[in-house]
Amino acid sequence: MNSILGGLVAVTAGCATMRGWGAIITGIFAGPIMGLSSMLIKIGLRIDDPVDAFAVHGACGMLGLIMAAILCDQEMIDLAYGTDYVKYDFSDQLGKQIAGGLAIAALPAVIISIPLWLFMLPPCRNRANHPFLVRVTPSLEEVGTDDRMDGWAYFYLNNLKEQKNMQRSLGKRLNVLENRGRKGSQHMTSGSLKRRSQEESKNGSRSEHKSRSENVNARVNT
């Protein structure tokens, strides 16, 4: 999914100056660039970027600026910007595209990254009531803010946890009832077997007593 988004971002720079086949080639190159930059950020630099924001918008955006200079078509440029558009050579246009991409990358680095880095210094991070605190405690980082900072965004997650707990408790209760039923059936079968054996022993003793009495009567008659 992110590779598709990376291709969309890459083709945006030259969408008005390249033909369809150029857009397809740009999208084909954007997929591997997105994957490699994502691995570099997460594995190489060990930066937490769960949605691959830099890989999709940063790396693929830079690729789009370069491909816009390589695959641009003069007729498409005339249709988009008019015939009086200032034309540059291929090398000049490629250099200007790269310089523009670096300037775009440097702008957020200066405006956003440096202040955030200053706010994350130990004097700012160690004070719990610091007004510019932008980082949670190390223990909260290990546990995870999704689990600790409950809000409306995690209402469904909490309900899902409760449902799972209820299902587990109901499953345990059903297992207990099934075990009780099995024990009761086993007790009933053992009791019936005992009663049957007792009845058979009683019947056997009665028949034996009857045969003895018949033998005694036969001797008396003789």
Summary of the structure (lengths in Angstrom):
residues: 222
radius of gyration: 41.4
end to end distance: 109.5
largest distance: 148.8
contacts: 541
relative contact order: 0.06
helix: 79%
strand: 0%
